[in-house]
């Protein structure tokens, strides 16, 4: 990944971003690498300019086509649970605006991101290129199928909810790999982390959450 092409001294949102990171720390985010990545990536550039003044508040924002950029706390929590190490191969499902993609890339992962809406994928690609982030590949496809030709993955992060874990994710996750995604229906979801084992998988639950539906062959139809 190249250095971010952003002059911090000329960034009017640097202070707001720092305050966002302090709030994340107060809410229990402990991984210093995650906090550093969140302070480094300019979240306001991943939403429309009209939303820039609200970009560092801790809530989702619309990005068009019925989709949202996740709240900063949820981005940080999911990233922390994924335990990304430099050089990890990570599958991201539901790239959206590309913000979560950027966080994973800054942590040193090779990110394979899937977005089912072509317009969002194109905008995400443009934003990431403008920031000089190159250790990512984005494609438009059914995210519930995963990305078999690039497997196995050390981590899979899914930013959309499904009633069950799509079978392709289990098949494409490396031994010892982490899958982080929301599981549940349209009204009640819980954040799950699955760690793949030789004989059985370890499953953990990390609180309630609200995400858009995971659309595709192994998720919701619409």
N, C-alpha and C positions, 0 to 999 in steps of 0.2 A: 504494500500500500504506500502510495506517495504521501508526502506531507499535505495536510489540509491547506487548501489555497484560501486561507481566511486570515485577515489581519485583525488579531484580537484587539489591538489598541483602537481600531476604528469600528469595533462592534458595539453598537448601542445596547445590545441585549446581554452583554457579558455579565453584568451585575445580576440581572434577572436569572440568568442561567446558574450562576453561583448560588443564589438563594434557593433555586429549585433543588440543587444538589444537597444543600444543607438540610432542606426539608426531607429529602430522601434518607439522609443519614439519621435524622430524628425519628423517622418511621421504621428504622430497623435495618436498612440496607447497610451491610457491613463490608462487602468486598471492595477494597480500595481501587481495584482495577476497573470495576463497573462504575464506581462513582467518578473516576477520572475520565472514563469514556463519555459519560453523560455530561460532564462539564466541557468536554472538548467538542462535541457535536452540536452545531447550531440548530436546535429543534425548529426555530421559527422558519428556517429555509425549507422545511418539509411540509408547510401548510401554505395556503393562499395568503397573500400579503395582508388582506383584511383581518386575518386572525393573528398576525404577528404580535400585537400587544398582549394577547392571551396565551401565547405559545408556551410559557413557562409556568402556567398554573397547572395544578395537578388534576387534570381531567382530560378526557378524550376531546378531539376536535374533528369536525367533518372534513373529509378530503374529496368528496364527490362520489357519485355512483352508489350512494347508500352505505359507504364505508367510512371508517374513522381512523385517525392516528391514535394509538392507545395512550392512556394516561401515563405520565412519566413513571409513577410508582410501579405500575404493572410491567412496563418495559424493563425497569431495573430489577424487579423481583424475578421475572422469568429469565433474564440474562444471568442473574446470580445463581439461580437453580441449575442453569445449563452448564455451569462450571467450565466455561470456554478457556482453552489453552492455546497459545500461539501454535499455528500449524494444524489445528483441528479442522476437519471437514464438517461443515454444518449445513444442514438443510433448513431453510426458512420457508414456511408455507404461509402465504398471505402477506406478501411484501408491502402492499399498500403504497404509502408515500415513499418508502425506502428508509425511514428513520431507524427502525429496528435493524435493518440490514447494515446501516452505517455503524451502529453500536457494535454489532458482532464483528464487523470487519476491522474496526479500530482495536479490538481485542486480539487481533492476529489470526482470526479464522479465515479459511477459504470458504466463502459463503455461496451456496447455490440456492437462489431465491426464486420462488414461484409466485406468480400473481395471475389470477384468472381474467382480470379486466385489462385489456391491452392498453388503454389510455393511461391507467395508473402505472403500469409497468414502464411505459415509455417515459413518463414524467420522473419516476424513481430513478431510472437509468441516467437521465439527464442531470438530475441533482447530484447523484453520486459521482458522475464524471466531473461535474463542475467543482466538486470538493477534492478532486484528485484521488478518490478511492477506487482502486483498481482490482482488489482481491475479491471481486464479486462477479457472479454471473446471474442474470435475471432472464427467466423465460416465461412465456404465457402458456399455461396449461392447467389441467385439472390437478389441483394440489393434493387431493386425496390419494392420488396414484404415486406420490413421491417422485423420485428421480433415480430410477433403478440403475441407469448406466453410470451414475456418479457415486453410487453406494460402494462400500458401507460408510455410514456417517457416524462421527463421534458424538454429534448432538443433532437433535431435530427440535425445532421450535415452531409451534403452530399458533398463529394469532387469530384463530377462529374456533368456535366450539362445535363439538360433535357428540352425539349420544354415546358413541363407543370409539375406541382407538382403531383407525383404519389399519387393516392387516398389512398393507405395504410398508407402513412405518416400522412395524415390528420386524419385518423381513429385512429392511434396509438399514436398521440400526446395528452398529458394531457391538460386539461383546463388551460390556462395561459402559456402553454409550448411554446418554441421557435423552429422554424424550420429555419435553415440557409442553403441555397443552391444556386448555380448558375442556372439561367433560361435563355434559349435562344437556338439558333441554333449552327451550327458548327463554325460560323464566328463571331457572335455577341451575347454576354452573359452579364447578369447583376446579381450582387449578391443581393439576396432577403432574407429578414427576415420576416417570418410570425409568428404572435402571436395568438394562438388559443383563441377565445372568445366564450361566451355562445351562442350569437345570430349570430355574424359574426366575421370573422377573420380580424386582422389588418395586412396589408401588407406594407412593407417598401422596398425601393430600395437603394442600397449602392454602386453604381458605376459599371463600366465595369470590366470584368474579362475574363480569358480564361482557361477553364478546358477541360479535356478529356470528352468524351461522357458517359452518364449513360446508361449502357447496361442492358436490361432486359425486362420483360413483360410489364412494365409501362414506359419504356424509349425507347432508340434506339434499333433496332434489331441488328445492328453491326456498 
